[in-house]
Amino acid sequence: MSGIGNKRRLSDVSLNGYSKRSYQTHSDSEEEEEYSDSSQAIFDISPSTNSNNNKWQDTITKVVNAVVSIQFTHVRNFDTETSLVSEATGFVVDSIKGLILTNRHVVGPGPFTGYAVFDNHEEVTVTPIYRDPVHDFGFLQFDPTKVKYLQLSHLDLKPDLAKVGTEIRVVGNDAGEKLSILSGFISRLDRNAPAYGSLTYNDFNTEYIQAAASASGGSSGSPVVNEDGEVVALQAGGSTEASTDFFLPVDRPLRALKCIQESEPITRGDIQVEWQLKPFDECRRLGLTPEAEARARQLFPSKIGLLVAELVLPEGPADGLIKEGDTLISIDGQDISTFIKVDEILDQSVGKSLTFILQRGGEVISRSITIGDLHAITPDRYVDIAGASFNNLSYQIARCYCIPVKGVFINDASGSFEFASYERSGWLLETVDDKPTPDLDAFIEVMKQIPDRSRVPITYRHVSDLHTENVQTIYIERHWDSTFRLAIRNDTTGIWDFTNLQDKPLDPPKVEPKYAKYVDVPFGKEGCSSLVRSFVQVRTVAPVPLDSYPYRKEICYGVIVDATNGYVLVSRRFVPHDMCDIFVIFAESIDVPGKVVFLHPNQNYAIVKYDPSLVLAEVQSPKFSDVPLKRGDRSFFIGYNYNLRLVTDDVRISAVSSLNVPAASLSPRYRGTNLECILLDSKITLECDTGILTDDDGTVRAFWLTYLGETNCEQTNDRMYRMGLDVTDVQQVIESLKSNTIPQHLRILEAEFNSLTIYQARTRGVPDSWIKKLEDACSEEIKLLSVERVAAPRLNQDRSPLKTGDIILTVDDHIVTNMRDFKPMYTEEKTNFRIIRQKKELEIAVQTIETSSLNTSRVVYWSGALLQSPHFAVRQLMVDLPSEVYVTRKSAGGPAHQYGIPTNSFITHVNDHETKDLESFTQVVKQIPDGNYVKLRLMSFDKVPLAISLKTNYHYFPTSELKKVDHEWKEFELTK
């Protein structure tokens, strides 16, 4: 689907005019249509009508005055729709009450925010007051007094004037352009509604009008007018493979408009049967008698067929009374030939019993059926909890899969309920914690009784595969995302009202000591069989995309480096930061909570601590070597592959190289730098995310880790590098942990270094005398190190005296030949460098920084944007920082998304107040009222300045923050 406001196209049909800009997209099936909405409401009258008729020119001038561009946001996932930002078209149908008619797929079934722009560029806020449960129309309302410089006018709806051969104009925003005026002629009045695919909105049980107008994305909601400027239809969809467009008749919109104008309820009746208009010859094959056909042809000489039951929903009013293939003859004594007549009868008869006359297999069937309330099976509330969102199953979804309209539908399967990263919608929840959840109310009561951090079994199905029942144990996380609220649609205010369902979750269950049994594996190497007792599985849940880390849930293996005090070393690819929940699993049997206590800023490992008193198992700390591996050394590899299976291999070290993992420049995040890595040429090691290299006696020589690299050329997947980290590079940290001391004061240089050959060094001015010293000092590969880049300083920090291109000779008078020679930096506040810069030999003193200062300790949520101080990966790629208010992520459907705040940018000013850091930023935004426009000045990652305005929406996107207090993350609400 190209967009909601864009014309829906059905493979050959699409919705017109809805340019969808969202983090979620849909693939069109062979029979999908596409919406059509447009971008900007800046209207210029041009001779696009290809007509010199003065009357048409006068008509278009009048129509343009009432047409608006709708800039809107679907704030969150709900029912068939996903969070997105888009544009569409609408037109005023009541200038006194401020009513705008547009498509239902624009108004949407869920939370909506938006504004309309008139021909003269005046902008007014619009609120949704009605969206039809089935047909593709809805109404928005604005305050007419807010339009100061335009004489408001409206367009009249004239459904009876839609005739075959009528010349029409589609007036709206087409393909994101200014006002487009497309011409055509009505060719059909009785096309069945287009199909837009499953798990999305579909219109049905109505005829569509067909014309050749060639409208495209942006025209959804455009008026289809005749020569007198009267609206005869509403633009909705079209064919992507032809110039055919499909319009919704305005019979039902006209009735709904009158109800709104007279403050009457808009009743909608239904029996949960989908009808299709089929030609008489097909009706005969399905059992229509010649007498009935003759009578129908006489009663309706202009019609080509009758309505036939296509689908009867189980447990609906017609279940067991009507069957697929039945031909509808009459309802309550009124002969039927059109969907419009069916709607008229049913909408006036909600709760009443009507007699349906049908023909089935040549027999006349009479059925008395009670008319149901269509609004009752259209959800108008949802529940947010544990990072996911739920609503009662809708008629829209049930019809697509012919299932009863009941059950709890997961419209956003995220957070604790993330079943598959590739599919966030379409799941039906059946039980939670072995308790049935037949509806939303039952689900709420079950969730109230589940403590935070619990693991509970659930059963669920996907609507596309109801044969398969899925059973899974999920982790309920309600501390990072504490929201547990019910949202109910309010058609008076146009917003959804929130009710807090539980102040705080029940306390987590107490963790008791548990027993687990390890089984030694006979590797055939003396002393290695017990090393399985040093491996633990580590599961990570990282609910916040801190530091631009792209993943949420991870499973890997770590190595116990101190069993006495409970410390595990694990790759930072899987434990990227400390705002996460960690579970350490022993012998695939028991799990205990863990906590991140140390993150090495460049060597790609994290230290996780667990409580050893909770583990009644024979875990062990392995023996660690104090001699580094060299090229050509033999070793024994033990690791876990991508299937989490233990594998082994005899390997030989192919290289020990000084290198940096390539940066993800489009979204900087942590990566390994200044590494002295061990490389192997064994295929099995490339399949393993975690492992160790050992001697035959079980002495561990290196950790095998996975390194997160750059994004590939298609910008769809992240490259992974698998390399070894020698235990001697970690020895200082391990020794500190043995005394139960966290190495918080470890220091590093804010620079990256790369290898330089002797040939390159000579050409860049390194004297032969120094080359001789370096050649004598090198035991393996002869090389030098050069500065590849220097990190940008913090705003209150001095710039490093190192410069890109500097060739390093010595550090504290020790010759540098590899990355390990920088070890003095780990303990000293200053180190003395002897370098070659522009062929001159210099001595400089370089300040080191504490690694603990590199960890992010505060994030702010504002207007749907996640803000933080620029993390170290950002500073590594920049020369200087515009500010320390960095946009790391933004939510689909939030103001930051709607108004175009770029990710990986810096907010430098708010309403012309300088915001150098998060503290000054929060002080400014606290003073900004809800619903006000804010002027922002930003600087892109590439230092391109820009200015935008943004309208706050604290109702859906309140300002809050997470920050560390006494080494623990705490949540604070800054606006309600």
ABEGO torsion letter per residue (X at the ends): XAEAABBBBBGABBBBGBBBBBABBBBBBAABBBBBBBBBBBBBBBAAAGBABAAAAAAAAAAAAABBBBBBBBABBBEABBBBBBBBBBBBABAAAGBBBBBAAAAEABBBBEBBBBAAGBBBBBBBABBBAABBBBBBBBBAAABAABBBBBBBBBAAABBBGBBBBBBBBBGGBBBBBBBBBBABAABBBBBAEBGBBBBBGBBBBBBBAGBBBGABGBBBBBAAGBBABBBABBBAABABBBBBBAAAAAAAAAAAAAGBBBBBBBAGBBBBBBBAAAAAAAGBBAAAAAAAAAABAABABBBBBABBBBGBAABGABBBGBBBABBGGBBBABAAAAAAAAAAABGBBBBBBBBBGGBBBBBBBBBBBAAAABBABBBBBGGBBBBBBBAAAAAAAGBBBBEBBBABBBEAABABAABABGBBBABBGGBBBABAAAAAAAAAABBBGBBBBBBBBBAABAABBBBBBBBBBAAABABBBBBBBBAAAGBBBBBBABABBBBBBBBBBBBBBBBBBBAGBBGAAAAAAABBBBBBBBABBBGGBABABBBBBBBBABAAAGBBBBBAAABABABBBBBBBBGGABBBBBBBABBBAAAGBBBBBBBAAABBBBBBBBBBBABBBBBGBBBBBBBBBAAGBBBBBBBBBABBBBBBBBBBAABBBBBBBGBBBBBBABAAAAABABBBBBBAAGBBABBBBBBBBBBBAAGABBBBBBBBBBAAAAAAAAAAAAAGBBBAABBBBBBBBBBBBAAAAAAAGBBAAAAAAAAAABABBBBBBBBABBBBBBAABBBBABBBGBBBABBGGBBBABAAAAAAAAABABBBBBBBBGGBBBBBBBBBBBAAAABBABBBBBGGBBBBBBBAAAAAABABBABABBBABBBBGBAAAAAGBBBGBBBABBGGBBBABAAAAAAAAAABBBGBBBBBBBBBAAGBBBBBBBBBBAAABBBBBBBBBGGBBBBBBABX
